[in-house]
Amino acid sequence: MSHIALITLVVRDYDEAIAFYTDALGFELAEDTDRGDGSRWVVVRPRGNGTASLLLARAKNEAERASVGAQTGGRVGFFLYTEDFAADHARMTAAGVRFLEEPRHEVYGSVAVFQDLYGNRWDLLQPA
């Protein structure tokens, strides 16, 4: 096995999730295919990324709806690497992304925790 290709993220609505990930985070929409049963195969990924992508899966039942925004139990569960922390932080802030802290400069790099539109926690991280 060479890499993880997709990570499922349970969302409330396909279109609002696509808008957030493409507009606010700057991801690209890699695929949006109607599966014929009311569901879609929706894949987004950071631009220029050749490996990991997010499969946006609309919650289908109450148990899945309850997990939206809490898939990692409130912990940071996603790590978005950048090569220009200051520029990406400023762009994301201007796009309405909610950062939970001011940027920190740690031994391992520059980092700030943000939430996606559902409350999942992410690190924006530029490794040292």
Residue pairs with C-beta under 8 A, 6 or more apart in sequence:
3 51
3 52
4 51
4 52
5 51
5 52
5 53
6 43
6 52
6 53
6 54
6 55
7 52
7 53
7 54
7 55
7 78
8 54
8 55
8 57
9 17
9 54
9 55
9 56
9 57
9 71
9 120
10 57
10 58
10 59
10 64
10 67
10 68
10 71
11 17
11 56
11 57
11 58
11 59
11 68
11 118
12 58
12 59
12 65
12 68
12 118
13 58
14 32
14 40
14 42
14 56
14 58
16 117
17 42
17 44
17 56
17 117
18 29
18 32
18 42
18 44
18 56
20 116
20 117
21 27
21 44
21 54
21 56
21 116
22 28
22 29
22 44
23 95
24 92
24 95
24 96
24 97
24 117
25 46
25 80
25 92
25 95
25 97
25 116
26 46
26 47
26 88
26 91
26 92
27 44
27 45
27 46
27 47
27 54
28 44
28 45
28 46
28 47
29 42
29 43
29 44
30 43
30 44
30 45
30 53
31 41
31 42
31 43
32 40
32 41
32 42
32 43
33 40
33 41
33 42
34 40
35 41
39 58
39 60
40 58
41 55
42 55
42 56
42 57
43 53
43 54
43 55
43 56
44 53
44 54
44 56
45 52
45 53
45 54
46 80
59 65
59 67
59 68
68 118
69 116
69 118
69 119
69 120
70 119
70 120
71 77
71 120
72 78
72 120
72 121
74 121
75 121
76 113
76 121
76 122
76 123
77 120
77 121
77 122
78 116
78 120
78 121
78 122
78 123
79 122
79 123
79 125
80 122
80 123
80 124
80 125
81 125
81 126
81 127
82 88
82 124
82 125
82 126
83 126
84 126
85 103
85 109
85 110
85 124
85 125
85 126
86 103
86 110
88 124
89 99
89 103
89 112
89 124
92 99
92 114
92 124
93 99
97 114
97 115
98 114
98 115
99 112
99 113
99 114
99 124
100 112
100 113
100 114
100 115
100 121
101 112
101 113
102 112
103 110
103 111
103 112
104 110
104 111
104 112
106 128
107 128
108 127
108 128
109 125
109 126
109 127
109 128
110 125
110 126
110 128
111 123
111 124
111 125
111 126
112 123
112 124
113 121
113 122
113 123
113 124
114 121
114 122
114 124
115 121
115 122
116 122
